[in-house]
């Protein structure tokens, strides 16, 4: 019985770790999505000749732009946004961690966010 308890405790620890890693990957993908949306809108503004400073894409480590400009990016944000290998790795990890989390939750009969039925 002690071994079963130890195994369940290890799975709980693993579930907690997987859940934390999953949230980190979700945060990365969310940040990429927000930057992608802002960049696309800023580019649309440029193409439509909307050259007001708050509507123009700006690279604030290269250009002097107003703080309130929502289309303001630094080089690392754009590198992250356009580096497909980075996005693929983050997405693959997110998918894998999602599967791991669901499997552990099912095995343990608990959830880190929603109800789960435990197998009999």
N, C-alpha and C positions, 0 to 999 in steps of 0.2 A: 504494500500500500504506500509505503514511503517513496518508492521509486516512481509510482504513478503521480504522487504529489509533486515530486521534484521535476518530473517531466512537464507537468501542467504549469508549474512555476516558471520553468524555462520558456515555455511557450508564451506565457503572459509577458515576460521580460522581452521576448522577441517581438511580440505584438506591439508593445509600447515603442520599441526602437523602430520598427517598420512604420508605425503610424507617424512618428516624428519625421522620419526620412521622407515619407510620402507628402507630408505637409510642406517640407522644404522644397521638394520638386514642384509641388502645386504652386507655391509662391513664385518660383522661378518662371514657370510657364505663364502665370498670371501677369508678371512684370513684362515678359516678352509680348504678351497679347496687348497690354495697355500701350507699350511703346510702339507696337506695330500699328495700332489704331491711330495714335497721335501722328506718327510719321506719315501714314497714308493720307490723313486729313491735311496735314501741313503741305504735303506734295500736291494735293488737289488744289489747295489755296494758291500755291505757286503757279500751277498750270492755268488757273483761272485769273491770273494776274492780280491777286489780292496781296499786294506788297506792303501792307501795314506791318509794323514791326511785331505786333502780337500774333500775326497770322503766317509769318514767314518761318520756314525751317531754319533753325540756328544751331550751330555747334558751339556751345558756350565755352569750350576750352579753346576754340579757335576764333570766335566772334564775340563782340560785346553786344549782348541782347538784354532786354528787360527781364527782370526776375519773374514777372507774371506770365511770360510767354509760355504757353502750354506746348508749343512745338519746339522746345529747347532741349537739345540732346547733348550728351557728352560722348566722346569717342567710344568708350567701353560699352555704353548702352546700344549704340548702333552696331558695334562689332558683334555683340551678343545677339542682336536682332537679325543680322544678315549672315551669321555664321551657321550654316545649315547643320553641320556636324554637332555643334553645341545644342541646337534645338532638338535634333534627332536623339542625342544621348539623353537629354532631359526627359523627352517624351517616352523613350523606351524604358527609362528607369521608373517613371511615373506609372506606366502600364504594369510593369513587373511588380512594383511595390503594391499596387492596387490588388493584383491577383494574390500576392502573399498575404496581405492584410485580410482579404475575404476568406482565404483558406484557414488562416489562424483563428479568425472570429468564428468560423463554422465549427472548427475542431473544438474550440473552447466553449462555444455556446454563449459568448458575450460579444459585445460590440463596442467599438470606440466611436460611437456616434449614431448608431441606429440599431433597432432590435434584430436579432438573428436567431433562427431556430437551430438548436443543437441536434446533431444526428443522434439517432438512438443506438 
